[in-house]
Amino acid sequence: LMKIIPNECRGTGEEKEMPEEKKKFRFPLKKLWIAVVGLIAVICLLSCFTVIPAGHVGVRITMGRVEDQVLTEGMNFKLPFVSQIVKMSVQRQSTDLPETQGELSGRETVNLSMTMTYELDPNMAPEVYRKAGAYYENTLMPTNEIFDVVKGVVAGYSIDEFAARRSEIMTRAREMLTEHFSGRGITITSLSLSNYGFDPELEAAIARMN
């Protein structure tokens, strides 16, 4: 017996096309993976290089170990995700020192206000970073040591010599400071006396003499 097959169930011999709506939402997985891989490759490539700006040097730290090589200005290579580059300024820095008191050879007290400039020795940047980090000033160049050197120089001059030879005294103090800090990778480039004054009673006595 023949079974009657409804017309809608009979094959037409032609494949039905996918509706246009489904075609529009087909996700291009292959292109997506290519884009992701390309993006990762670009990130890795960019991570292989770092730029050291003018007036700075770079210290490379690989897996926590500070390397001895100093990175100079321009583009430098580094291991991505493994190496860290710390940029340290080798430009001249200026600081106003707090007021201090020195004693002259005649035991007179003099108040000193000074301005100092200094710079980091580029070749010693890795060693400086090992000892004190990127912000090394307070550790390697403490104010009390600066004052001790300056006071030692000032103590060799009388009050009259101090008044007449201030520039010479500051130059001598700068030379002593440079020698004192040279082993720490710091060069004192200038030391100037911005203001000074004597004990009020002594100043009054000087004024009466004049």
C-alpha positions in Angstrom: 0.0 0.0 0.0 1.2 3.4 -0.8 1.4 6.0 2.0 0.3 9.4 1.2 3.1 11.9 2.0 2.1 15.5 2.6 3.4 17.9 0.1 5.2 19.9 2.7 7.3 16.8 3.7 8.2 15.9 0.2 11.7 16.7 -1.0 12.0 19.1 -3.8 15.5 18.0 -4.7 16.8 21.5 -3.8 18.7 22.5 -0.6 17.2 25.2 1.4 19.3 28.3 1.8 20.2 29.6 5.2 18.1 32.6 6.1 19.8 35.9 5.7 19.4 36.7 9.4 21.5 33.7 10.4 24.2 34.6 7.9 24.6 38.1 9.4 25.3 36.7 12.9 27.9 34.1 11.9 30.9 34.8 14.2 34.3 34.9 12.3 36.4 32.9 14.9 39.4 32.5 12.7 39.8 36.2 12.1 39.3 36.9 15.8 42.1 34.5 16.8 44.4 36.1 14.2 43.6 39.5 15.7 44.2 38.3 19.2 47.6 36.6 18.3 48.6 39.7 16.4 47.8 42.0 19.4 49.8 39.8 21.8 52.7 39.8 19.4 52.7 43.6 19.2 52.5 43.9 23.0 55.5 41.5 23.5 57.5 43.4 20.9 56.8 46.8 22.5 57.7 45.3 25.9 61.1 44.4 24.6 62.2 48.0 24.4 62.3 51.1 26.7 63.3 54.7 26.0 65.7 56.5 28.3 65.0 60.3 28.1 67.7 62.9 27.9 69.4 63.7 31.1 68.8 60.2 32.6 70.3 56.8 32.7 68.6 53.5 33.2 69.2 50.8 35.7 68.0 47.3 34.7 66.6 45.0 37.3 66.1 41.4 36.2 64.2 39.1 38.5 65.1 41.3 41.5 68.8 41.5 40.6 70.4 44.9 39.8 72.6 44.6 36.7 75.9 46.5 36.5 75.2 47.8 32.9 74.2 51.4 32.7 71.5 52.1 30.0 72.2 55.4 28.2 69.8 57.8 26.5 67.7 56.4 23.7 66.1 53.1 23.0 67.3 50.1 25.0 66.4 46.4 25.0 64.9 44.6 28.0 63.3 41.2 28.6 59.6 41.5 28.5 57.7 40.8 31.8 61.1 39.8 33.4 63.2 43.0 33.4 62.3 46.3 35.0 64.0 49.6 34.0 64.4 52.3 36.6 65.2 55.8 35.2 67.5 58.0 37.3 68.3 61.6 36.6 71.9 62.6 36.1 71.0 66.3 35.6 72.2 68.9 38.0 69.9 69.1 41.1 69.6 72.1 43.4 68.6 72.2 47.1 68.2 74.9 49.7 69.8 73.6 52.9 68.1 74.5 56.2 69.8 77.1 58.3 72.6 76.0 60.6 75.2 77.5 62.9 79.0 77.3 62.6 81.7 78.4 64.9 84.6 80.6 63.7 88.2 80.3 64.9 87.5 83.0 67.6 84.6 81.0 68.9 82.1 83.4 67.5 78.8 81.9 66.2 77.7 82.4 62.6 74.3 81.5 61.1 74.6 80.0 57.7 72.0 79.6 54.9 73.3 77.8 51.9 72.2 76.5 48.5 73.9 73.4 47.0 73.8 71.8 43.6 74.8 68.2 42.9 74.6 65.5 40.3 74.7 61.7 40.1 77.7 60.0 38.5 76.1 58.0 35.6 78.6 55.2 35.9 77.7 54.6 39.5 73.9 54.6 39.1 73.5 50.8 39.6 75.6 50.9 42.8 73.6 54.0 44.1 70.4 52.2 43.4 71.5 49.1 45.2 72.4 51.1 48.3 69.6 53.7 48.4 67.1 53.3 45.6 66.1 55.9 43.1 65.6 58.6 45.8 69.0 58.4 47.3 69.6 61.9 48.6 68.6 61.5 52.2 70.4 58.1 52.6 73.7 58.9 50.8 73.9 62.6 51.3 72.4 63.3 54.8 72.2 67.0 55.8 74.1 66.4 59.1 77.2 65.2 57.1 77.0 68.2 54.8 76.9 70.5 57.9 79.8 68.7 59.6 82.1 69.3 56.5 81.1 73.0 56.2 81.5 73.7 59.9 84.9 72.1 59.8 86.0 74.5 57.0 84.4 77.6 58.6 86.2 76.9 61.9 89.5 77.7 60.3 88.6 81.3 59.7 88.3 84.4 61.9 85.4 86.7 61.8 87.2 89.2 59.7 88.4 86.5 57.3 84.9 85.1 57.0 83.4 88.5 56.2 86.1 89.1 53.5 86.6 85.6 52.0 83.1 84.1 52.0 83.3 82.9 48.4 86.7 81.3 49.0 85.3 79.5 52.1 82.4 78.1 50.2 84.6 76.9 47.3 86.8 75.1 49.8 83.8 73.6 51.5 82.5 72.4 48.1 85.8 70.7 47.3 85.7 69.0 50.7 82.1 67.8 50.2 82.9 66.5 46.7 85.8 64.5 48.2 83.5 63.3 51.0 80.7 62.0 48.7 82.7 61.0 45.6 82.8 57.3 46.7 79.0 57.3 46.9 78.5 58.4 43.2 77.6 62.0 44.0 79.4 65.1 42.8 78.8 68.5 44.6 78.9 71.0 41.7 78.4 74.2 43.7 77.9 75.5 47.2 76.9 79.1 47.8 76.1 81.2 50.9 72.7 82.7 50.4 72.6 84.5 53.7 74.6 84.7 56.9 74.5 86.5 60.3 76.2 86.7 63.6 74.9 86.5 67.1 72.7 89.7 67.8 75.1 90.9 70.5 78.1 90.4 68.3 76.4 92.3 65.4 75.5 95.1 67.8 79.2 95.3 68.9 80.4 95.4 65.3 77.9 98.1 64.5 79.1 100.2 67.4 82.7 99.7 66.1 81.8 101.0 62.7 
